[in-house]
Amino acid sequence: MAPTRLTISAPDAVYETPLVIGVLSDTHVNDRGTRRLPPQVPAMFSRLGVGLILHAGDLNSLSVLPHLERVAPTLAVRGNSDLPETRRILPERINLVVGRFRLALIHGDTGRTADRAAEELMGRVDGVVYGHSHVPRIEEVGGTLLFNPGSPTDKRWWPDYSVGLLRVDAGRIVPELIVFRAAADLDRIVE
C-alpha cells in the first residue's frame, strides 16, 4: 500500500471563510473486502468546490484517505470499527475553527448513542460533526448544530446512502445532506 498523507489538525486549527466542507462517515472500507469508497463521492466534492473534508470515523482502513486528499485537505477521527493501524494514527476528536465558528469532529461511539455523544458537546462548540449510527441528522439544539452525514457505503438502518456539506461563511453554517440510492446519482449533482 502506498504511504498515506494525512492532514493533521492542531487543536483549534483555523480555516478561513467562505469554505465548503465535504462531510462523510462510516465508509467501512476494508482493503481485502469488496466495499470501496464510490469514486463519485470525491468527484462530486471536487465539482462542488470543497476546500476541506471531514471524515467522522469508521474508515476501517486508511486507504480511504488518499482518494479524499486528492480533492482537499482531509481531517479524520477514529471510530470503533477501525483497524488497529487506523486507531493508532487517528485522534478520537479534532477541534477546528472555521471563520468564527468552533467545530468538533468525533465518531460518536463514546456515549450510550451517537446522538448523545454529540449532544454532550453542546454549548462548548458551535457545531458537532459525528457518525457511528449511519443515520443522518441535521438539527440545531441550544445554538449548537448537530450534523451526522450518514454513510456513503453502508446505509444499515436508513433507506439511502448519504454524505454532507457544510457551507460556512462569515455569519452562518449551512448544513446540507446529499442523499442517494446509487453512487451514479451523484454524477448529476453540480453547483
C-alpha positions as CSV (number, residue, x, y, z in Angstrom):
1,M,0.0,0.0,0.0
2,A,1.3,3.5,-0.9
3,P,2.0,5.8,2.1
4,T,-0.9,7.8,3.2
5,R,-0.5,11.5,3.5
6,L,-2.6,12.7,6.5
7,T,-3.5,16.3,7.2
8,I,-3.0,16.6,11.0
9,S,-5.0,19.3,12.6
10,A,-3.5,21.1,15.6
11,P,-6.2,21.8,18.3
12,D,-8.3,24.7,17.1
13,A,-6.7,24.8,13.6
14,V,-8.2,27.9,11.9
15,Y,-9.7,27.9,8.4
16,E,-10.9,31.0,6.6
17,T,-14.4,31.6,5.2
18,P,-16.1,31.2,2.9
19,L,-15.5,27.5,2.9
20,V,-17.4,24.5,1.6
21,I,-16.7,21.4,3.7
22,G,-17.4,17.9,2.5
23,V,-18.5,15.6,5.3
24,L,-18.7,11.8,5.4
25,S,-18.6,9.0,7.9
26,D,-18.8,5.2,8.3
27,T,-17.3,4.2,5.0
28,H,-16.2,0.8,6.4
29,V,-13.7,0.1,3.6
30,N,-11.5,-3.0,4.2
31,D,-8.5,-3.4,2.0
32,R,-9.3,-7.2,1.5
33,G,-13.1,-6.7,1.1
34,T,-15.2,-5.6,-1.8
35,R,-16.5,-2.3,-0.3
36,R,-14.8,0.8,-1.7
37,L,-15.5,4.5,-1.5
38,P,-17.5,5.3,-4.6
39,P,-15.3,7.5,-6.8
40,Q,-18.4,9.6,-7.4
41,V,-18.1,11.0,-3.8
42,P,-14.7,12.7,-4.2
43,A,-15.6,13.7,-7.8
44,M,-18.7,15.4,-6.5
45,F,-16.8,17.1,-3.7
46,S,-14.4,18.4,-6.3
47,R,-17.2,19.7,-8.6
48,L,-18.8,21.5,-5.6
49,G,-15.6,23.3,-4.7
50,V,-15.0,21.6,-1.4
51,G,-11.9,23.1,0.3
52,L,-11.8,20.8,3.4
53,I,-13.1,17.3,4.0
54,L,-14.1,15.8,7.4
55,H,-14.4,12.1,7.9
56,A,-16.2,11.2,11.2
57,G,-14.6,7.8,11.7
58,D,-15.1,4.1,10.9
59,L,-13.0,4.4,7.8
60,N,-11.7,0.9,8.8
61,S,-8.7,1.3,6.5
62,L,-6.5,4.4,5.9
63,S,-6.8,3.6,2.2
64,V,-9.9,5.8,2.0
65,L,-7.9,9.0,2.8
66,P,-5.8,9.3,-0.4
67,H,-9.0,9.4,-2.5
68,L,-10.3,12.3,-0.4
69,E,-6.9,14.1,-0.1
70,R,-6.7,14.4,-3.9
71,V,-9.7,16.8,-3.6
72,A,-8.9,18.8,-0.4
73,P,-7.1,18.6,2.9
74,T,-8.9,15.8,4.9
75,L,-9.3,15.5,8.6
76,A,-10.4,12.2,10.1
77,V,-11.0,10.7,13.5
78,R,-11.0,7.1,14.6
79,G,-14.1,5.0,15.1
80,N,-14.9,1.9,17.0
81,S,-14.7,-0.4,13.9
82,D,-11.4,1.0,12.6
83,L,-8.4,-1.3,12.1
84,P,-5.7,-1.2,14.8
85,E,-3.3,0.8,12.5
86,T,-6.1,3.3,11.8
87,R,-6.9,3.6,15.5
88,R,-3.3,4.2,16.4
89,I,-2.9,7.0,13.8
90,L,-6.2,8.9,14.0
91,P,-7.3,11.0,17.0
92,E,-10.5,10.5,18.9
93,R,-11.5,14.1,18.4
94,I,-10.4,17.1,16.3
95,N,-11.3,20.7,17.2
96,L,-11.2,23.3,14.4
97,V,-12.3,26.8,13.9
98,V,-13.8,27.9,10.6
99,G,-14.1,31.6,10.5
100,R,-15.7,32.5,13.8
101,F,-17.3,29.0,14.3
102,R,-15.8,26.3,16.6
103,L,-16.4,22.8,15.4
104,A,-15.7,19.4,16.9
105,L,-15.2,16.2,14.8
106,I,-15.9,13.0,16.7
107,H,-17.1,9.5,15.8
108,G,-19.8,9.3,18.4
109,D,-19.2,5.9,19.9
110,T,-18.3,7.1,23.4
111,G,-21.9,7.6,24.7
112,R,-25.0,5.5,25.0
113,T,-25.9,6.6,21.5
114,A,-24.1,8.6,18.8
115,D,-26.6,11.4,19.2
116,R,-25.9,11.5,23.0
117,A,-22.2,11.6,22.4
118,A,-22.6,14.6,20.1
119,E,-25.1,16.3,22.5
120,E,-22.5,16.2,25.3
121,L,-20.6,18.8,23.4
122,M,-23.5,21.3,23.1
123,G,-22.7,24.7,24.4
124,R,-18.9,24.1,24.1
125,V,-18.8,24.4,20.3
126,D,-21.0,25.8,17.5
127,G,-21.2,22.5,15.7
128,V,-20.5,18.8,16.1
129,V,-19.8,16.6,13.2
130,Y,-20.2,12.9,14.0
131,G,-21.2,9.5,12.7
132,H,-21.4,6.0,14.2
133,S,-25.2,5.5,13.8
134,H,-25.2,5.6,9.9
135,V,-28.4,7.7,10.3
136,P,-28.2,11.2,9.0
137,R,-29.1,14.1,11.3
138,I,-29.2,17.9,10.9
139,E,-30.5,19.6,14.0
140,E,-29.8,22.8,15.9
141,V,-30.1,22.3,19.6
142,G,-29.5,25.1,22.1
143,G,-27.5,27.0,19.5
144,T,-25.3,24.0,18.5
145,L,-25.5,22.4,15.1
146,L,-25.5,18.5,15.3
147,F,-24.6,17.0,12.0
148,N,-24.4,13.4,11.1
149,P,-23.8,12.7,7.4
150,G,-24.9,9.1,7.5
151,S,-22.8,6.7,5.3
152,P,-22.0,6.7,1.6
153,T,-21.3,2.9,1.6
154,D,-23.3,1.2,4.4
155,K,-26.8,2.5,5.0
156,R,-27.8,-0.1,7.6
157,W,-30.9,1.4,9.4
158,W,-31.5,4.2,6.8
159,P,-33.1,3.6,3.4
160,D,-30.5,5.6,1.4
161,Y,-26.8,6.4,1.3
162,S,-25.7,9.9,2.2
163,V,-22.9,12.4,2.6
164,G,-23.0,16.1,3.6
165,L,-21.8,19.6,3.0
166,L,-21.2,22.4,5.4
167,R,-21.2,25.8,3.7
168,V,-19.6,28.2,6.1
169,D,-19.4,32.0,5.6
170,A,-18.7,34.9,7.9
171,G,-22.2,34.7,9.5
172,R,-23.5,31.2,9.4
173,I,-23.1,27.5,8.8
174,V,-25.5,26.0,6.3
175,P,-25.6,22.2,6.5
176,E,-26.8,20.1,3.6
177,L,-27.4,16.4,3.3
178,I,-26.9,14.7,-0.1
179,V,-29.0,11.5,-0.2
180,F,-28.6,9.0,-3.0
181,R,-29.8,5.4,-3.9
182,A,-26.8,4.6,-6.2
183,A,-23.4,6.2,-6.5
184,A,-24.1,7.2,-10.1
185,D,-26.8,9.6,-8.8
186,L,-24.0,11.8,-7.5
187,D,-22.9,12.4,-11.1
188,R,-25.9,14.7,-11.6
189,I,-25.1,17.0,-8.7
190,V,-23.4,20.2,-9.8
191,E,-23.0,23.6,-8.2
